[in-house]
Amino acid sequence: MKNEFSRRQVLGAAVAAGLGLSPRGLGAADGPGVTVCNPLRRTPLSLIIDDSCPVINKAYYWIKQRHDWRLKHAPNTAPSGWEVHYDKLDRMPNAIPAAFAAEWGEWCGAQGIRGKYSMVPFPAGMGRIDKGFPGFPEHQLRDWLRVTKEIIWKSFDLTPEMLTHTRVVNLKTWELTELWEQGEWVDPPLDQLTQYITTAMQLLKKVGIACEGVTSPGGFGRRKEEGYARAILDAALQVNDNPRPFYFLNMEMEEMPTVPLRHVEKDKGIAIASIVGCAGDWFGATGYDTANPDLFITADLQGGRLPAVLAQERPCVLVGHWPGFYANDRIGFKVLKEVKKRLDAYDPDHTKTIWMKNSEIGHYWMARELSELSLNGTECRIHTRFPTSNFTLAFPGRAATRVQVDGTDLRLVRSQRDFRSGAFLATEKETCAAFDLKAGDTVLSITG
């Protein structure tokens, strides 16, 4: 839940000074006569889904547990955040069926929507994903895991959102403490933080999910973001042998977003990307919060947050909370369908935008910023330890008739609509080439 506990809306100096500030590429990879572009000369779109859990409706239990906690520890304070909806608990389901997750995932897949989907491994402490949920039929978890792995994972990265997204777990006893992952427990010792993240990843791995990154429950890890990012990277290496994970913690709601990279070990191909959301949850959150497609993009396609970000060709990452897509007559799902309809009208021939998973955005920005390019006459050499798909280079002032990558011809196309990986687009002003970049050395040659 990314709006609780005064979530930071403007990134700090370290993030604002992060890498990847130019749509055409002002990163370290650029050299004279060659520019790294956005993938396929299109602006990344991505959809982040937070608070998603197998079986459990996390909003229901978060509100209930937070209400009980406040009455016990701060009885003279007013409810805040989602707790203001405590009087609506009787209208909120305590579980979300796998059939809905399948319907939602299949629709997103058919629409080409890609992004990140959380899998809270011990949701609200109601049961571990690897052991089941007491009080709920066993088939519900089984069905949920099948849908998650067979349908949703095709289009979305899967991440833990730490262990419970409510109260902190004592890892020795597996009992819930009185601290809150996203609230009071925001500055744990680094070794404890690493162990906690590692445990979350291990639970997912036990059910066959090798997660691509991590989602922060609220402000989790914020007070020591450098250390937090290190803890995630160490956990990803330990659990999944993943040297290039990502994490989602920050939102940038006013300025233009970027993709900061941390803990770079260039020669080893190690780094972690911070995926920054640019559009808040206007899908309804709990089902009873703001749900308005106009805040994303207005019907005339001119207003809302998304056109402003897309006009600057920055990664455009939408953020929604899973409970609102199902609750209150599927209000969030209805908003998503309208937003997608408008985005299709904004880019009817799919020449401006490209839907990407969070991990794909992270990998592209790593390759973009951390590869070494040199141009000598008709030959461009690329050295990298950061592979990615759809790697796109522009050569201003060149109208090529032939482009080869490691001796293999790329296909000539004449329109942006046909521009794909394995092709080059030649105009009078420039030549653009797109290909899947491998780790190691690549030689691109240009004729004409």
N, C-alpha and C positions, 0 to 999 in steps of 0.2 A: 504494500500500500504506500504509494510514493508521495502522497500529499499530507501525511500525518506528521505531527511534531515539527512544524515549520520547515518543511523541506526547502533546501536552498534553491532559489530560482535563478540567481546569477552566479556563474561559476567563478571560482577564485582565480588569482593571477596565474597559477600554475596551469590551470585548464585553459584559460583564455589565451595563454601563450603556447598552447599545444600545437601539434603538427596538423597539416592537412587543411590550411586555411583557404586555398584557392581551388575553384572548380576545375581550372585547367592545369593546376599543379605548380605550387611554389616550393615543393619539397626538395629534399636532398637529392632525389633521383634525377631532377632536371639537369640538362646540360645545354650548351649552346647548340641551337638548331634542332632540339628535340624537347618535347614537353610530355609529361605524364598527364593524361586526361582522366576524367571520371570514367568508370567502366562503360565501354561501348558508347562513350560521349553522351551518357544518360545519367540523370541524377538519382542516386539511391533512395528508394522508399523502403520502409520497414515498419512492421507492426509488433510492438511489444505487448505481451499479455502477462500481467502480474497477478499474483494471488491465486493462481490456478493450482488446484489440488486434485488428486484422485478422490472421487466420491464426495469428499467434504466440501460444503460451502463455507469457505474460510470467513467470509463476512459475518455470517450468522454467529459463529463461535467467537470471533474476535470481539464483536459487540457485547456478547454475553459475558465473556471473560473479563473484558475491560471494565464493564459496568460493575461486576462483582469486586474487581481489584480496587476500583475507585472508592466504592463504599467502605472497603476495609482499610485502605491506606490514606485516602484523601476525601473523607465524607463531606467536607464543607466546600468542595470545589464543584464547578459545573461540568457536565459532560462536554467532551470535545471530540473532534474528528468523527469517525463513524459512530461513536457511541450516542450521538444525538438521535440516531435512528432506533434506539432501544425500544421505543414504543411500537415499532413496526416489526418486531421479531416474529410475531404471529403470522405475518404476511410473507416472511422470508423462508424459503425451503432450507432445511439443514443439510441437504445433499443435492448434488447436481448429477443427473443421470448420464451414463456413458453414451446413451443414444443421442443425447443432445450434443455431446462433445464430438461424436462421429459426424453428425449433421453439419455442425459448425466447421469442423476440420475439412470435410469433403467440399463444402462450399468455398472455403478459402483456397483450397487446392485448385478447384476449377477456375477460380478468379485470378489465380497467379499470385495471390498474396503470400508473402514470406516474412519471417521475423523471428521472434523469440517467445517461448511459452514456458512458464514456470511449472515445476513439479515439486511442490513443497513436500519433503519426504516424511515428515511427522506432523501433519497439519493440525495445528491447534492442540497438539498433544493427544489427539483422539485415537491414534494408532500409527504404527510404523508401516511404511509402504512395502517393506519386505516381510511383514508379519501379519498384516491384516488390521481391520478396524472393528473392535468389539462393538456389538450392537447393530452392525450392518451385515447383510448377507454376504457370504464369501464371494459370490459371483460378481458382485458390484465392483470390487477391486480388480478381479480378474478381467472383467469386461473393460474397465477403465485402462488398464495397462495395455491391453490389446489395441484399443483405439489410439492410445497415445503413441505407441511404437509403430503401428501399421499405417496410421492416417496422419496424425498431427506432425510427427517427426519428419515426414517427407518435406514439409514446407517451413517448419519452425525448429530452431535450436531448442533443446531442452536444458533447463538449468534448475538447480535447487534455488529456493528463495530462503536460504538457511534452513533450519530444522523445523520450526513450528510456525513462524511468522506471528506468534503471539508471545508466550512466556518462554524464557530461556530454559534450556534443558541441562540438568546435571548429568554429564556424560557417564559418571560412575554408577549412578542409580537409575538413570532414565526417568527421573521425576522432574516435574515442572517446578521451577523456582518462582520467586515473587518478582524477579526482574523481567524486563520486556526486551525482546530482540531489537525492536525498532525504536524504543524509547529510552528507558533508563540505562540499558546496557549498550552504551555507544562507544566505550573506550576500554575494552578488555585488554589484558596483556597480549602481546603479539603471538607468543607461543600458544596461548589459549585460543586466540582467534583462529590461528592456522589449524589447530586440532578440530575446532568446531566446524570450519568449512570443509576440512578433509572428511569428517564424519558424514556431513550432508552429501558430499559426492559419493562416498562409499555406499550409502543406503541406496542411492539411485543405481549405482553399478550392480548391486546385488539383484536388482530386478531387470538387468539387461540394458540400462541406460547409461552410456558413457557421455556425461554432460559436456557441452562445448564451452561453458562458462558459468557465471554466477550472477544471480540477481540479488540486490540488497533489499532486505525488508526495511523500508523507510530509511532512516538515517544510519543504519547498521554500518559501522566502519568509517563513518564520515570524519570523525575527529582525528583520525590518523590515516588518511587516504593512501599515502605512499606505502605505509606498512600494510594496510589492508590489501592493496593491489599485490604486494609481495606475497602475502599469505595466500591469496587466490592462486597466484602463479605457482607457488610451491605445492599447493594442494593439487592443482591440475597436473603438474608433472608427476607427483607421487601416485595419484589414483588412476589417471587416464593416460599418462605419458604424453600429455598435450603441452607443447612448448609455446603455443600461441593462443591462449584463451582470451576471453573478453569478460567484462563485468558491466552491469548497469546499476548506476547509483545516482547520476546527476541529470538534472533537467535544465534546459536553457530556454526560457519562455519569451525572452525579449530580444536578446542579441542572436547572432547567427551561430549555430552549433558547429562543432568540429569533432575530430576523432583523436583525442590525446593518446599517446603511446607512452608506456611506463616500463621501467626495468628492462631496457633494451640491452641485449647482448648480441650485437650485430653479427659477429663471426660465428655464433652458435645457432642463429635463427630463433632466438628467444625474445619474446616481448609479450606484453599484455595491453589490450586496447580497451579504452573506456568508451562505451557506446552512450551517447548523450541524447536523451529525448528532447524533442522540440515542440511537442504538442501534448497538452495535458489530457487527463482523462475526462473527456466530454462524452463518454459512452454510457455514463450513468453509475459507474463505480459499484455501489451496493445494489443498484437498481432504483435508488431513491435520491440520487445526486444528479448534478447537471448532466443532461443528455441532449446535446444540440449539435447537429451536423454543421450548422453555420459557423460554429467556432473553429472548425477544421477548414471548411471551404464553403463559401456561400453559393447559392443557386446560380448566380451570375458568373461564378468561377473567379471572381476578382478579390473578394474579401476572405477573411479568416487567416489562420496562421500558416497553412500549408502553401498557398501561392507565394507568400512573401519569402519563405525558405526556398522553395523550388526556383524562384526567380534568381536567387543567388547561387543556385546549383550546389547547395550544401546537403549533406545527408539528412533526409527528412524522416524522422523516427516518431511515429505515433505511439502513444501509451494508453492502454486500457486495463481495467481490472475485471477479471473473469466473472465474478458474481453478477455484475450488471448486464452481462450478455444474455443471462438466462432469467434472472429474477424480473419481477414486475412486467410480465408479458413480453419477455425477451427484448427489453427496451434497447440494450446495448447492441444487440445483433441488428436491430432495425436501423440504428444510427450508422453502424458499420456498412450496411448495404447501401445506404444513401451516400455516404462519403465515397465509397468505391465507385458508385455510379457517377458522381461528380468528377472524381479523378479521371475516370475514363473519358468524360467529356472534355476535360482539361487537356488530355493527351490521347486523342482518339486513335492515332496511328502508332502509339507506343514508341515514339521517337525521342521523347524528352525524359522519360523516367524508366527505372528498372527496379523491380521488387527484389530485395535481397534479405537473406538471414543476417542476424547480428554478426555471426562469426564471419560471414562473407565480407561484410563491410570492414570488420577488423583486419582480416587478412589482406584485403585490397589496400587499405591505408598503410599497413606494414610494408607491403611491396612497393607502394608508391613512395614512401618516405625513406626506406632503408635499403633500396637497391642502388647499385652504382651503374651509371650510364656513361658511355663515352661514344662520341660520334666522330668518325674519321672518313671523310668523303662519302661514299655510298654505303658504309658499313657502320651499324650501331651495335655495340657490345653491351650486354647487360650481365652483371654479376649480382646474385642475390642468394640469400638463405631463407627468403620469405616467398614461397610459391603462392600463386593466386590464379583464379580464372578471369577471363575477359580483360586481361591487362591491355591497356590502350595507350598508344603513343601517337603524337601528332608531330609531323615534320613540316613546319611552315615553309612556304615558298617552293615546295616540291610537288610536281604532278607526275607521280610514278606510273609506270606501265607494268611494273612487276615488283612484287615484294616477296621475299623468302625469309623463313625463320628456320635456322639450322638446316638450310638446304631444301626445305619443303615449301612449295609455292602456296601463298595465300590466295584466296579467291577474290577477284576484283568485283566490287559492287559499285553502283552508281547513285545509290540513295541511302540516306540515314535509316530508312525503314528496313533495309536489307542488311544493315551493318551488324555482323555477329562475330563471335570469336572464330578465328580461322579465315578472316576476310580483311581486305583493305579497301578504303574509300578514298578515291582520288578526285580532287577538284582542281581548278586552276590555281587556287590559293594555297592548298596544303594537301598532304597525304596523311591519312590516319590508318593505323594498323592495329588489329586486335588479335590476341592469341592467349593461350593458357601458359602462364609463366611457370617454368619449373625451377626448382632449386639448383644452383650451380651457375653455369655460364650459358648464355644464349647469344647467338649472332643473328642479327636481322640485316638483310641487304636490300637496297633499294635501287631499282633500275628506272631511268627516265627522270 
